[in-house]
Every structure is written in structure tokens, then in C-alpha cells.
Amino acid sequence: MRNPIFDYDDGDFIYQTSGNMGIDSDGDLHMRMGDNMSMDMDTGELHFNSGWRNDDEDDDF
């Protein structure tokens, strides 16, 4: 299981659903734009966050 990503702009947590997508605690869909940035797919706003898990890292299983 992946750790939640903290969204500094909203104070919410983003829960990663795939390598480039996640959903926050308000139910908004986010798309990864960089290591520490995502775009809210509902509003189009850019959000700064604590960082997405890199796809290059090994999984625990």
C-alpha cells in the first residue's frame, strides 16, 4: 500500500490510485504533473504536494 500524499494547497491527502493518478479526501481526481505537483482534474488548478512515489522504486511484493 502506498503512503498518502499531502496536498499543501488544500491541506488534504491524495491517495495514489495508479502511477500518475490519485484521489483526494474530498473525492477530487488528481493527475501527477511532476514529483511535487498535481493537477486537480475537476478545477484544472495546480497543487503542490509532498511527492508522488516514483515508478522506478521497487514494490514491497
GUTOR-205943 format. One record per residue (C-alpha): x, y, z; residue number from 1. Coordinates in nm, 4 decimals. Layout:
BEGIN
{{X Y Z} NUM},
...
***
This chain:
BEGIN
{{0.0000 0.0000 0.0000} 1},
{{0.1248 0.3466 -0.0835} 2},
{{0.1526 0.6292 0.1663} 3},
{{-0.0872 0.9204 0.1186} 4},
{{0.0471 1.2373 -0.0425} 5},
{{-0.0102 1.5637 0.1451} 6},
{{-0.1582 1.8465 -0.0638} 7},
{{-0.0118 2.1717 0.0718} 8},
{{-0.2656 2.3890 -0.1121} 9},
{{-0.5805 2.2250 0.0272} 10},
{{-0.4488 2.0546 0.3387} 11},
{{-0.5962 1.7275 0.2052} 12},
{{-0.4366 1.3913 0.1432} 13},
{{-0.4137 1.2407 -0.2053} 14},
{{-0.4346 0.8627 -0.2227} 15},
{{-0.2475 0.7316 -0.5240} 16},
{{-0.4607 0.5011 -0.7401} 17},
{{-0.2007 0.4405 -1.0118} 18},
{{0.1400 0.5730 -1.1136} 19},
{{0.0036 0.9077 -1.2332} 20},
{{-0.3448 0.9364 -1.0826} 21},
{{-0.4860 0.9805 -0.7358} 22},
{{-0.7972 1.0877 -0.5487} 23},
{{-0.8000 1.3284 -0.2567} 24},
{{-1.0011 1.3135 0.0640} 25},
{{-1.2658 1.5432 -0.0931} 26},
{{-1.3149 1.2988 -0.3825} 27},
{{-1.1353 1.5132 -0.6443} 28},
{{-0.9271 1.3338 -0.9051} 29},
{{-0.5618 1.4435 -0.9366} 30},
{{-0.3155 1.3790 -1.2175} 31},
{{0.0566 1.3830 -1.1429} 32},
{{0.2362 1.6665 -1.3227} 33},
{{0.5758 1.6230 -1.1543} 34},
{{0.7346 1.4826 -0.8407} 35},
{{0.5778 1.7501 -0.6187} 36},
{{0.2897 1.8778 -0.8297} 37},
{{-0.0503 1.7545 -0.9375} 38},
{{-0.3447 1.8960 -1.1299} 39},
{{-0.6961 1.8796 -0.9902} 40},
{{-0.8902 1.7312 -1.2810} 41},
{{-1.2168 1.8925 -1.1652} 42},
{{-1.0900 2.2534 -1.1484} 43},
{{-0.7684 2.2454 -1.3552} 44},
{{-0.5739 2.4018 -1.0650} 45},
{{-0.2145 2.3015 -0.9947} 46},
{{-0.1401 2.1808 -0.6417} 47},
{{0.1942 2.1465 -0.4662} 48},
{{0.2279 1.8285 -0.2634} 49},
{{0.4694 1.6206 -0.0588} 50},
{{0.5682 1.3974 -0.3514} 51},
{{0.4455 1.1017 -0.5505} 52},
{{0.6001 0.7579 -0.5294} 53},
{{0.8430 0.7050 -0.8163} 54},
{{0.7576 0.4275 -1.0586} 55},
{{1.1264 0.3302 -1.0582} 56},
{{1.1192 0.2250 -0.6926} 57},
{{1.0774 -0.1434 -0.6166} 58},
{{0.7457 -0.2573 -0.4763} 59},
{{0.7329 -0.4359 -0.1424} 60},
{{0.5977 -0.7517 -0.3035} 61},
***
